[in-house]
Amino acid sequence: MNWKFTGDRPVYQQIMAAIRGAILCGELVPGKKIPSVRDLAAEAQVNPNTMQRALTELEREGLLISGGTSGRSVTEDQSVLDAMHDAVLRELAQECAEKFMVFGVTPTQAAQLLLALDNKKEEEA
């Protein structure tokens, strides 16, 4: 997982985003157990309490399922996974739009630029 943290928001929220990304890209598969809090905290080089908070929040969202003493696993509930996918894409689109707007580029202009990049990649393939 990508454990690069910045100072722009709390670390536990960044951990949550990293885990969501790992689920989206298939690194963490639905139904699969995730490593323990201690193992993840050591890997990310954060306090176990910080990791515990992130995982607890992801449980509240329904992305992780607690198995009691057997640990946590990624949900297999497709509606939860679809909602997470949509939310992540909306958040990413919002971030991109805000960055474009700093330079006076409207969302419509940004979409045209992105489509042009996509078309260029297709031509190169």
N, C-alpha and C positions, 0 to 999 in steps of 0.2 A: 504494500500500500504506500501511497505517497504521503509521507509524514513531514511536510514542509509547513511550518507555522509562521504566521506573520502577526504583527501587532495590531491589525485593524479590527479584530473581533476576538472574543474569548476562545481559548484553546479548545474547550470542549465542543464548541460549535464547529470549529475547523475539523476536529476529529469526526464529528457526525457527518460533515460534508465528505470527508475522505472515505468513510465507510459506505455512504450512499453511492459515491463514485465507483467503489469496488464492486458493489452490487450491480450497478448499471453496466459496467464493462465485463461482468461475468467472473471476476476474480473471486467474489463470494457468491456462491450458487444457492438459489432458493432450496431450503431444506437442509443445507449443509451447516454443520456446527462451526462456530467461529472460535478462534483461540480464546484462552482465558483472559480475564481482566489483567492479571499480572503479566502474562506473555505479551499482550498487546501494549500495555504500558511500557514494558521494557523495550519493545521494538520501536515505539514512538518516542521513547525517552521523555515520558511525562509521569507525573505522580499517578499512582493507581486510583486515587480518589477522583482525579480528573477524568480518567478513562471510564470509571464506573458511572460517573454522571452522564457522560456522552452515551454510553450503552443503555442506561436507564431511560434517557430521553428517546432513544430510538425504539425501545420497547413500548413506550407510551404512544409513539407514532404507529406502532404495529409492524415496523420493519423487522424487528428482532423478536423472537419468541423465547421466553425463559423456560428452560427444562428443569428448573430446580437445581438439584445437585449435579445434573448431567450437563450443565452449561447452557449457553444460548445458541440458537440457530437462526438463520435467515428465514423469514416467513415464506410460505408457499402460496399465500393468498394473492392471486393475480390482480385483484382489484386494488389492493394496497400497493403492490409493485407498480401498477399502471399509474396510480395517483402520485407516487413518488417520482416516477419518470417524468410525468407532466409538470410537476412542481419544480423539479430541477431544471428542466428546459425553459420554463417561464422565468425562473430566477436568472439563468444564464442570459436569456434574451434581454431581460431588464438591465443587467449589468452592461451588456454590449451596447444597448441603446443609450444608456447614460454616458458611456465613454465616447460614442460617436457624437452625441449632442454637445459635448465639451468643445468639439471642433466644428460645430455648426452643421453637422451632417444629420439630416432628418432620418427617422426610421425607414422611410420609403427609399431614400438614397442609399442607406446602409444595406437594405435588402437587395438593391440592384447591384451594389458592389460585391456582396456575398455570392449572388447568382453568377456574376461574371467570373469570380474565382472558381466556382464550381464548374462552369462551362470550360474554363481554361484547363482544369485538371482532367476533364473528360476528353478534351482534344489531345492532351499529352499521353493519355493511356492507350 
